[in-house]
Amino acid sequence: MLYKWAKLALAAGILLNGLCPPALANTTTGDAANADADGNTIPLASIALLLPLRSSPLGAAADAVRSGFLNAYERDKSGLAVTVIEAADTPSDMLAAYNAASKKYDILVGPLSRTGLTAIIQNGKVEKPTIALTQPDFSGGKDAVLPTQLLPIGLSIEAEARQVANWVGTDYAPGKVLVLSTSTAWQKRVASAFAQQIQGSGLHAEVVTLSLENGVFNVDALTQLQQRVEGEMPRLLFAALNADQTKQIRIAIGDQTPIFGISQLNPLTLGDSNPDHQIPELNGVRLVDIPWQVQPDNPAVMIYPRHEVAADQRRNADMERLYALGIDAFRIAHEVAARNTVFQIDGVTGKLNVNFGAGTPGFERVEPTAAYQNGIVMPLDIP
């Protein structure tokens, strides 16, 4: 997922080896304490942000999260101190960094990888509020019970697929949905999440796995798909694909059948007006994506600076999403520091519903709906 970044570490979930050992306290910023109206000292809440900043596969992603987190902190730092900790992202090194930080800080934010998070969960010692930047891997029969002090908030393409299933299940039932995928792991997971969620809606999902070679679909496979669409007349297609792959599908079958997808159909960034980057072939294709990518008028989006990139570089949509994740991670940490246990945030990654600190953790992210218009992705007014 996450396009080029996805190829390196989808949802920051790849296994890493041979990285540098953890080093604590790379950067600390914040006041020593606050005072109440009577001048009494209020203890400072300390936050540790654990990221693999020196990792070859994950360093750029970690830096994007760090930048978003610290920019959000600069807007609302009162009573908080943030320490950025370089934590090598092998499971053992991440666990060592996490355990050391747990002894020194009130709130921990991280890790970024699923392997790191799995190591922390399996260690069984989550004793401080921990805001994970990824989603746990409960495949292989693992018990899907999280520690009460752990809140995973990572961006999830599977959750996006489920949201799209709820969306189309309301508007397009009854009938058939063709779910298009390749054999790529993240696409199979997205297709499966959609197909499972659509059950009971009145729509019947059939997964179609297409052969891909060097990024190009087999011509015969596209012809067969076109014939199947014309013969079976599905209510819609769900593309568990990226934008370029979906473009090939659209050219092959035409625009008569609605196509829906997730954020991976949007490789553009907000404000990118370069005509060369536009994809008019996808006009009318609908998807979900985070506000940071599709809602320039969202109040939360407007108040934060954009992710800085070199003048000769094009903004990367997946790095923008991770930067936005950093912003919302700080906002959640701020609420946790204030000892709020049930709260909502109109975030830059979506509308966030959080239940944390009193019983079983709960987290939901609802992303805005959008559609391609004139080659770019624009927000829709429908929910």
C-alpha positions in Angstrom: 0.0 0.0 0.0 1.0 3.5 0.1 2.4 3.4 -3.4 6.2 3.5 -3.6 6.3 3.6 0.2 4.0 0.6 0.2 6.5 -1.4 -1.8 9.0 -0.7 1.0 6.8 -1.1 4.0 3.1 -1.3 3.6 1.5 0.1 6.8 5.1 0.0 8.1 4.6 -3.7 8.4 7.7 -5.3 7.0 10.3 -7.2 8.9 13.6 -5.3 9.3 17.0 -6.7 10.2 20.5 -5.4 10.9 19.6 -1.8 11.9 21.5 0.3 14.3 20.8 -0.2 18.1 18.4 2.1 19.9 19.6 5.4 21.3 17.5 7.4 23.7 16.8 11.1 24.0 17.8 12.3 20.6 15.7 15.5 20.9 13.8 16.9 23.8 11.7 20.0 23.7 9.2 21.6 26.1 8.9 23.7 29.2 9.8 22.2 32.6 6.3 22.7 34.1 3.2 24.8 34.1 1.5 26.6 36.9 -2.2 26.9 37.7 -4.1 30.1 38.5 -2.8 30.1 42.0 0.8 29.7 41.0 1.1 26.1 42.0 3.4 24.0 39.9 1.7 21.5 37.6 3.9 18.5 36.7 4.8 18.3 33.1 3.5 15.4 31.0 6.4 13.9 29.1 5.9 12.2 25.7 8.4 9.9 24.0 8.2 9.6 20.2 9.9 6.4 19.1 10.8 6.3 15.4 13.3 4.4 13.2 14.8 7.6 11.8 18.0 6.0 10.6 16.3 3.0 9.0 17.0 2.6 5.3 13.5 1.3 4.5 11.5 3.3 7.1 13.6 6.4 7.6 11.7 8.7 5.2 8.4 7.6 6.6 9.6 8.0 10.2 10.8 11.5 9.4 7.4 12.5 7.9 5.7 11.3 11.0 8.2 13.1 13.2 7.7 16.4 11.3 3.9 16.2 11.5 4.1 15.4 15.2 6.4 18.3 16.1 4.6 20.8 14.0 1.4 19.9 15.8 3.3 20.2 19.1 4.5 23.7 18.2 0.9 24.8 18.0 -0.2 23.4 21.4 2.8 22.6 23.6 1.6 23.9 26.9 2.4 21.5 29.7 4.0 19.0 27.5 7.6 17.9 26.7 8.4 15.7 23.7 11.5 13.6 23.3 12.2 12.1 19.9 13.9 8.7 20.3 15.8 7.0 17.6 14.7 3.4 17.9 16.1 0.8 15.4 13.2 -1.1 14.1 14.2 -4.7 14.5 11.7 -6.2 16.9 14.4 -6.7 19.6 15.8 -3.2 19.3 12.4 -1.6 19.3 11.3 -3.6 22.3 14.5 -2.5 24.2 13.9 1.1 23.3 10.3 0.9 24.3 11.1 -0.7 27.7 13.7 1.9 28.4 11.4 4.7 27.5 8.6 3.3 29.5 10.6 3.9 32.7 11.2 7.6 31.9 8.2 9.0 30.1 4.4 9.3 30.8 3.1 8.6 27.3 4.8 6.7 24.5 4.1 7.2 20.8 5.2 4.4 18.4 6.3 2.1 17.0 5.8 2.6 13.3 6.2 -1.0 12.2 3.9 -4.0 12.8 6.8 -6.2 13.7 7.8 -3.7 16.4 4.3 -3.5 17.7 4.0 -7.3 17.7 7.1 -7.5 19.8 5.8 -5.0 22.3 2.4 -6.8 22.6 3.9 -10.2 23.0 6.2 -8.9 25.7 3.1 -8.3 27.8 4.4 -5.2 29.6 2.5 -2.2 28.2 2.2 -0.3 31.4 2.2 3.3 30.1 -0.3 4.9 27.7 1.0 3.9 24.3 -0.2 5.3 21.0 0.9 2.9 18.2 1.5 4.3 14.7 0.5 1.1 13.0 -2.1 -1.6 13.3 -1.4 -4.9 15.1 -1.0 -8.1 13.0 -3.5 -10.6 14.3 -3.1 -13.1 11.5 -2.1 -16.6 12.1 -4.7 -17.2 14.9 -3.3 -14.6 17.3 -5.6 -13.5 20.1 -7.2 -10.2 19.0 -7.2 -8.7 22.5 -5.1 -5.5 22.9 -3.6 -4.4 26.2 -5.7 -1.7 27.8 -2.9 0.8 27.7 -2.3 0.4 23.9 -4.1 2.4 21.3 -3.3 1.6 17.6 -4.1 4.6 15.3 -2.1 3.6 12.2 -3.6 4.4 8.8 -5.3 1.2 7.6 -6.2 0.4 4.0 -8.3 -2.5 5.2 -10.4 -0.1 7.3 -10.8 2.1 4.2 -12.1 -0.9 2.3 -14.6 -1.6 5.0 -15.8 2.0 4.9 -16.3 1.8 1.2 -18.2 -1.4 1.6 -20.6 0.3 4.0 -20.9 3.2 1.6 -21.8 1.2 -1.5 -23.9 -1.4 0.5 -26.3 1.4 1.3 -26.6 2.9 -2.2 -26.1 0.0 -4.6 -27.8 -3.1 -3.1 -29.0 -5.5 -4.3 -26.7 -7.0 -7.0 -23.2 -8.1 -7.7 -19.8 -6.4 -7.1 -16.7 -7.5 -8.9 -13.7 -7.0 -6.6 -10.5 -6.5 -8.7 -7.1 -7.4 -7.3 -3.7 -8.8 -8.2 -1.7 -11.3 -6.3 0.1 -8.5 -4.4 -0.3 -9.0 -0.6 -1.8 -5.6 0.3 -4.3 -5.8 -2.5 -5.4 -9.3 -1.5 -5.9 -8.0 2.1 -8.0 -5.0 0.8 -10.1 -7.2 -1.4 -10.7 -9.6 1.4 -11.7 -6.8 3.8 -14.2 -5.4 1.4 -15.7 -8.7 0.5 -16.2 -9.7 4.1 -17.7 -6.3 5.1 -20.1 -6.3 2.1 -21.8 -9.5 3.3 -25.3 -9.0 4.5 -25.8 -5.7 2.6 -27.6 -7.3 -0.3 -24.5 -7.1 -2.5 -22.6 -10.2 -3.5 -18.9 -9.8 -4.0 -16.8 -11.9 -6.4 -13.1 -11.5 -6.3 -11.3 -11.3 -9.7 -7.5 -11.7 -9.5 -5.8 -10.2 -12.5 -2.4 -11.1 -13.8 0.1 -8.3 -13.9 3.6 -8.2 -15.5 5.9 -5.2 -15.2 3.0 -3.1 -14.1 0.8 -3.9 -17.1 -2.3 -6.1 -17.1 -2.4 -9.0 -19.6 -4.4 -7.9 -22.7 -6.4 -11.2 -22.7 -7.3 -10.8 -19.0 -8.6 -7.2 -19.7 -10.6 -8.5 -22.7 -12.2 -11.2 -20.5 -13.0 -8.7 -17.8 -14.6 -6.4 -20.3 -16.7 -9.3 -21.6 -17.7 -10.3 -18.1 -18.7 -6.8 -17.1 -20.8 -6.5 -20.3 -22.4 -9.9 -19.7 -23.0 -9.9 -16.0 -23.7 -6.1 -15.5 -22.4 -5.8 -12.0 -23.6 -2.9 -9.9 -20.1 -1.7 -9.5 -16.4 -2.6 -9.4 -14.3 -2.3 -6.3 -10.7 -1.7 -7.3 -8.2 -3.1 -4.7 -5.6 -1.5 -6.9 -3.4 1.5 -7.3 -4.2 4.4 -9.6 -2.2 3.3 -12.7 -3.7 -0.2 -12.5 -7.2 1.2 -12.2 -6.5 3.5 -15.2 -5.8 0.5 -17.3 -9.1 -1.1 -16.2 -11.1 2.0 -16.9 -9.6 2.3 -20.4 -10.4 -1.3 -21.1 -14.0 -1.5 -19.9 -15.2 2.1 -20.3 -17.0 4.4 -17.8 -20.5 2.8 -17.7 -19.9 0.7 -14.6 -19.1 2.7 -11.4 -15.7 2.1 -9.8 -14.9 2.6 -6.1 -11.6 2.2 -4.3 -9.4 3.4 -1.4 -6.8 6.1 -0.9 -4.3 4.2 -3.1 -6.3 5.4 -6.1 -5.0 8.9 -5.3 -1.3 9.5 -6.0 -1.8 13.2 -6.0 -1.3 15.7 -3.2 -3.4 18.6 -2.2 -2.7 21.7 -4.3 -0.9 19.9 -7.1 -2.0 21.8 -10.2 0.5 20.3 -12.6 -1.5 19.1 -15.6 1.1 16.3 -16.2 0.1 14.7 -12.9 -3.7 14.7 -13.5 -5.5 11.5 -14.4 -8.6 12.4 -16.4 -9.1 8.7 -17.3 -10.3 8.2 -13.7 -13.0 10.9 -13.8 -16.0 9.7 -11.9 -14.1 7.0 -9.9 -15.0 7.3 -6.2 -12.8 6.6 -3.2 -12.1 7.5 0.4 -9.0 9.4 1.5 -7.9 11.5 4.4 -8.8 15.2 4.8 -5.2 16.2 4.4 -5.3 14.9 0.9 -8.8 16.0 -0.3 -10.2 18.8 1.9 -8.3 22.1 1.5 -11.1 24.0 3.4 -11.1 21.7 6.4 -10.3 23.9 9.4 -7.8 21.4 10.8 -6.0 21.1 7.4 -5.8 24.8 7.1 -4.0 25.5 10.3 -1.0 23.2 9.9 2.0 23.8 7.6 2.5 21.5 4.7 5.2 18.9 4.8 8.4 20.4 3.6 10.2 18.9 0.6 13.2 19.9 -1.4 12.5 22.4 -4.2 13.4 19.9 -6.9 11.2 17.2 -5.5 7.6 16.3 -6.1 5.4 15.9 -3.0 4.7 12.2 -2.3 1.1 11.3 -1.4 2.1 8.6 1.0 4.6 10.8 2.8 1.9 13.4 3.1 -0.4 10.8 4.7 2.3 9.9 7.2 2.9 13.5 8.0 -0.8 13.9 8.7 -0.7 10.8 10.9 2.0 12.5 12.9 -0.2 15.6 13.4 -3.1 13.5 14.7 -0.9 11.3 16.8 0.1 14.4 18.7 -3.5 15.6 19.1 -4.4 12.3 20.5 -1.4 12.3 22.9 -2.5 15.7 24.0 -5.9 14.5 24.9 -4.5 11.5 26.7 -2.1 13.8 28.6 -5.2 15.8 29.7 -6.7 12.5 31.0 -9.6 12.6 28.6 -10.8 9.0 28.1 -13.6 9.4 25.5 -13.2 12.1 22.9 -13.6 13.0 19.2 -11.1 14.8 17.0 -11.9 16.4 13.6 -8.5 15.3 12.5 -6.4 15.7 9.4 -6.6 11.9 8.9 -10.4 11.8 9.4 -13.0 12.1 12.1 -11.5 10.2 15.0 -13.5 8.6 17.7 -11.4 7.5 20.7 -12.0 5.5 23.8 -8.8 5.1 25.7 -7.8 4.9 29.4 -11.0 3.3 30.8 -11.5 -0.3 29.8 -11.0 -1.8 26.3 -9.4 0.7 23.9 -11.5 1.8 21.0 -10.5 3.8 17.9 -12.4 4.6 14.7 -11.3 6.8 11.8 -13.9 7.9 9.3 -12.4 9.4 6.1 -14.2 11.7 3.7 -15.5 10.4 0.4 -14.1 11.9 -2.8 -14.2 11.4 -6.6 -12.0 12.2 -9.6 -13.1 15.4 -11.4 -11.1 17.0 -14.2 -8.2 14.6 -13.5 -7.9 15.4 -9.7 -9.5 14.1 -6.6 -12.2 16.3 -5.1 -14.3 15.8 -1.9 -17.9 14.8 -2.2 -20.8 16.2 -0.2 -22.3 12.9 0.5 -21.3 11.1 3.8 
